[in-house]
Amino acid sequence: MVARSSEVRPSAVRHSASPGAGGRRGRGAGRLAGLGLGGVALLVLLTGCDVGATFDGFGWPQGGISPESHRMYDLWIASCIAALAVGVFVWGLIFWCVVRYRKRGNDLPVQTRYNMPMEFLYTIAPILIVSVLFYYTAIVQTDVNKTSRNPDVTVEIVAFKWNWQFNYRDGQGVDANTVASTLGTSEVIPILVLPTDRSIRFEETSRDVIHSFWVPEMLFKRDVMPGKIRNVFEVERLDTEGAYVGRCAELCGTYHAFMNFELRVVSPEQYDQFLAAKQAGRTTQEALSAIGEDPYAQTTSPFDTRRTKNNFNPDDLPAGS
């Protein structure tokens, strides 16, 4: 038996006994459904246009020139769209709860506990999202990192403080022979000439410290290690002719910022002519001119190294100066 003087919160009684509670729940479910449909519509709208171009690639470099770069770019854009869709849904729920369940007078809103469908949703949904992203990331990563036994072109990338040397090889590994070479200097930007429509293998090594070989349009940024480590990767082909800037992306010392180079993509016929000219003893600039290409880098220029007497200790200064 409950005493007549026992206190029961009026707000709890009103919420539990209110005949309009079911209607409010129905309207809330309707709003939630509408929010979900809005998120789906937004996702369809985003996937129906060039999202990468519209949003500047979400910070990812655009204009890839290899199939691998296109796969990595597509994975990034799809991941951003999925993240935006989840974000819009969560933000919508937050604002809806703020407005729907804001405090009105001294009454508390309806309290919800042990909602099994909701707990199931926020437990399983993140697992599904991460699983899908992991699946596609693993596929793209495996595809991008695969190598072949007999690529059409093999080039050895040699980094040193603070420039590059590009060796065109007749095979793979350290036992292959260099048939032509390009060496960069402080006055001349080194140019790496490669053909379109041929598979290309890059073998990287360093003479001193860790550097990083990076051409943004290829979307590969690979560390160049000293010693016996040879970092190897391949591109199935290069699609677009042109000149593309390359950089060292690893802080390697005082003149790290000066380690620029240029990737020059030409037709297979021009590449063969370039290589023949190099083997005949011509310089890289002469060989480029012979195939109708600009002999010097177009995308970057040599930095002023400022290696003058004023930047170093002159021999004739007295001790302690």
C-alpha positions, 0 to 999 in steps of 0.5 A, spaced: 500 500 500 502 506 498 501 512 502 496 518 500 502 523 502 507 519 498 510 524 493 510 522 485 514 527 480 508 531 476 513 531 470 514 523 470 506 522 471 505 527 465 510 524 461 508 517 462 500 518 462 500 524 456 495 521 451 500 525 446 506 522 447 505 517 442 504 522 437 510 526 439 514 519 438 511 518 431 513 525 429 520 524 432 520 518 428 518 521 422 523 527 423 529 522 423 526 518 417 526 525 413 533 526 416 536 519 413 533 520 407 536 527 406 543 524 408 541 519 402 539 524 397 546 528 399 550 522 398 547 521 391 547 528 389 555 528 391 556 522 387 553 524 381 558 530 380 565 531 380 566 531 387 574 532 387 574 538 382 568 541 386 572 541 393 579 541 390 580 534 391 579 535 399 586 536 399 589 530 395 593 532 389 589 532 383 591 531 375 594 524 376 598 521 370 598 513 372 592 508 373 595 507 380 594 515 382 587 514 379 585 509 384 588 512 390 585 518 388 578 515 387 579 511 394 580 518 398 574 521 394 570 516 396 572 516 403 571 523 404 564 522 401 562 517 406 565 521 412 561 527 410 555 522 409 556 520 416 557 527 419 551 530 416 547 524 419 550 525 426 550 533 426 543 532 424 541 528 430 545 533 434 541 539 432 534 535 432 535 533 439 537 540 441 531 543 438 526 537 440 528 535 447 530 542 449 528 544 456 521 547 457 519 550 464 521 545 469 519 539 466 524 534 464 524 531 457 522 523 456 528 519 458 530 513 454 533 507 457 535 501 454 533 502 447 536 495 444 535 498 437 539 504 438 544 500 442 545 495 436 545 501 431 551 505 434 555 499 435 554 495 429 554 501 424 561 503 426 564 496 425 561 496 418 563 502 416 570 501 418 570 494 415 568 497 408 573 502 408 579 497 410 576 492 405 577 497 399 583 500 402 587 493 402 585 492 395 587 499 392 594 498 397 595 491 394 594 493 387 598 499 387 604 496 391 604 490 386 610 489 381 612 485 375 617 481 373 619 484 366 617 491 366 618 495 360 623 501 363 627 500 369 630 507 372 634 507 378 633 513 383 639 515 386 639 521 392 644 525 395 645 531 399 643 535 395 641 533 388 639 527 384 642 522 379 637 518 374 640 511 371 637 508 366 638 500 367 638 494 362 635 490 368 633 489 375 637 489 381 644 491 383 647 487 378 643 491 372 648 495 368 646 503 367 646 504 359 645 512 360 645 517 366 642 524 368 646 528 374 643 534 377 647 540 379 646 546 383 646 550 376 641 545 372 635 541 375 635 534 373 630 531 368 627 524 368 625 522 362 620 517 361 615 514 356 607 513 356 604 507 355 610 503 358 610 499 365 616 503 369 620 500 375 623 505 380 629 502 384 631 507 389 637 508 393 641 514 397 648 515 398 648 518 405 641 520 408 634 518 408 631 522 402 624 522 399 622 521 391 615 525 390 612 527 384 605 529 386 601 527 379 604 520 380 601 520 388 607 516 390 612 519 396 617 513 397 623 514 402 630 513 399 634 509 404 641 509 404 645 502 404 643 496 401 636 497 402 632 499 395 625 501 395 622 499 389 615 501 386 612 500 379 607 504 375 603 500 370 604 506 365 604 514 365 598 516 361 599 524 359 605 527 356 608 533 359 612 536 365 611 535 372 615 537 378 618 533 383 621 534 390 625 531 396 619 530 401 624 528 407 628 533 411 635 531 409 639 537 411 641 544 410 639 544 402 633 540 402 629 545 399 634 545 393 632 538 391 627 539 386 627 535 379 622 534 373 619 529 370 618 529 363 613 524 360 614 523 352 611 519 347 615 512 346 618 514 340 621 520 343 623 516 349 627 511 345 630 517 341 632 520 347 636 514 350 639 513 343 642 520 344 644 519 351 648 513 349 651 516 343 654 521 348 650 527 348 648 531 354 641 531 357 640 538 354 642 536 347 638 529 347 632 533 349 633 538 344 634 532 339 627 530 340 624 537 340 623 538 348 625 544 352 632 542 354 631 545 361 626 544 367 619 548 366 616 547 372 622 549 377 628 553 377 635 552 381 635 556 387 640 561 389 645 557 394 648 563 396 654 559 397 659 565 397 665 567 401 660 571 406 656 565 408 662 561 410 668 563 415 674 566 411 681 563 412 684 570 413 680 572 419 683 572 426 682 567 431 675 568 435 672 573 430 
